[in-house]
Amino acid sequence: MVKIELDIVALSHSVTQSHNYAVVLGEVDGNRRLPIVIGGFEAQAIAVAMEQMSPNRPLTHDLFKNTLEHFDIELKEVVINNLLDGVFYAKLVCDKGGEEYEIDSRTSDAVAMAVRFDCPIYTYEFIMESAGVELEEGEEKDNPISTKLSSSKANKETYERMSEEALNSLLEDVLASEDYEKAAKIRDELLRRKSKE
């Protein structure tokens, strides 16, 4: 089967299921999107890696990455290889000494690992046909991805108006509640100010 390469386009609250998130994967050479509902912890694991944050202690996915690297195992790619009853299935394709191994994985964990290893994510046409959403020209403005991006712009403008002391206090609060996505945005604003000094 021909593999279709995907990129992470957005990570946002799920529109269909409260208390859950959606990771939206976009076709690299096309205009289809593959939204996948994931849990809050998995969303944080993906956000931490995407924002290149370093938690005080390794998260589970960081531990797994460190273990693979310690034993000279390379994660070559992630493949979302099946969809049954609305549940996505994935596998990690690893290489050790020229020998290839496939490891069964939850899709959210596979994506979190792909971000950490900076390896490609693939799926198949039958999955894109079943669960993919095709965006028409100009539709980007009305879809949840753009909404998320514009809301993050609003947050950025709010952070720009806050004092450095308020930002540092807020940063402590969001780190304590393990909201790494917000923490990254606050950190970016603090770094932007330091670079102007």
N, C-alpha and C positions, 0 to 999 in steps of 0.2 A: 504494500500500500504506500502511496505517496504521502509524505509527511508535510504538514502545513506549519510553518514557523509562526509563533505568536510572541508578542511583547506585552508587558504589563502596561495597560493604558490608565487605569485608575484603581483606587482602593477607597471604597466609600460604604456608608451605611446601606444595608439591604433595603430596597423599597418594598419587597414582598414579605420579608420576615423580620419582625422587630427583634432587637438584641443580637442581630447577626450583621455581618458585613458582606460585601460583594467585592471580589477581585475581578476586574474586567480585563480580559486578554484581547488584544487586537491582532488581526491578521497582518503580518509584516508586508505582504504583497497584495493587499486587498482592503476592502472597507467593511469587513464583517467583524463583529465583536462577539466574544464568548464570555457572558457573565456567569460567575460561579459563586454561590453563597458559601461563606465560610464563617467560622466562629470568631469571637473577639480575640482570643489568645493567638490564633493563627494570623489574624489580621495584624496584630501588634508585631508578631514575629517577622512578617513581611515588611511592615513599615520601618522597623528598626534597621533592617538590612538595607532597605532602599535609601534611607536617610543617612546611612553609614554611621549610626550611633554606636557607642560602646557602653553597654550596661556594666554596672559594677561587677557582676558575676555573669558567666556565660549562660545564655538561654539554652533551652534544649537543642534547638537547631544549631547553635554555635558549638555546643558540645559534640554533636554528631559530626559536624564539619571538621572539628579538630581531631576527632577520632579517625575519620577517613584519611585525613592528611597524614596523621602519625603513622598509619599503616600503608602509606604510599598508594592510596586508592583515589583515583580522580573521577569526579562526577562529570561525565561527558555531556549528557543531555537529560532532559525530563520529557517524558512522553505521556500525554493524557490519552490513554489508549482505549477507554471504553466508557459507555454511558448506559446504565441499566436502571430502570425505574426512577429516573431523575437523579441518580447518584453517579458522579464522575469517578473514574478510576485512573490511576496514574502509576508510572514506574520510573525508577531512577536507573539510568543506564550508566554503569560504572566501568572503569578500566583499571586493572591491576596487572602490571607487568605484561601488557599486550593482550591479556585475556579479558573478555567482556562479560560482565555480570549484570543481571536485571534484578532490581529489588522492588517489590510491591510497596506502594505508598498511597496514603491519602493525598488527594490532589493539593489541598492547602499546604501540607507539609512539603510536597514535591516543589511547589512554587517557592516556598520559603528557602528551600535548599538551592534552587536554581539561582535565586538572587544572591545568595552567599557565595556560590561558586562562579557566578557570572557566566552561566552556561545557557544554551538555547532551550526554549520550551517549544514542544511540537504537539500537534494533534492530527487527527485524520478527517477527511472530508465528511464521512458519515456523521461524525460528532458535530461538525460545523453546520451540516444540514439539519440535524435534529435540534440543536440548542443554540446555534449562532443567530445573531441579529444583524441584518444587513442595513447599513446606514446609507441613506440617499444623500446626494449633494445638498449641503446647507442644513442637514439634520443635526449636525454636531452641536449647534447652538441650543437645541431643545432637549438634548439627551442628558442623562444624569452625570456623565463624565464632565461636560462643560459646567453644569451646576456645581459640581464639586470644586472644579478649578476656580470658578468665580467666588465661591464661598471662602476658599482658601485665600483669595486676593483680599476679600473683606477682612479676614482675620489678620492678614499682614498689615493692612492699613490701621487696624485697631492697635496692634503691637507697636507700630511706628509712633503712635500718639502717647504711649505709656512711658513713664519714667524708667530709668535703668533699675532703680530700686524695686519698683513694682514688677518689672519683668523678671528680676531674679527671684522675687518672692513667688510669682506665678510659676516659674520654672521648677522651683522646689515642690510646689503642690502637684503639678502634673507628673513629675517624676515619681513622687510618692504614690500617686494613683496609677502609675505605669502607663500613662498616656504618652507614649513615645512620639507619636505623630505630631502632637501639639508641642512637645518639648523640642523637637527638631526645628519647628518654625520659630519658636522663641529664641533658641540658640542662634539661628541664622540672623535674627534681628540684632542680637547682642554682638555677634561677630561683625556685622555690617557697621555698627556704631564704632567698634574698636578700630576697624580699618580706617575710619575717617579721622581718628585722633592724631 
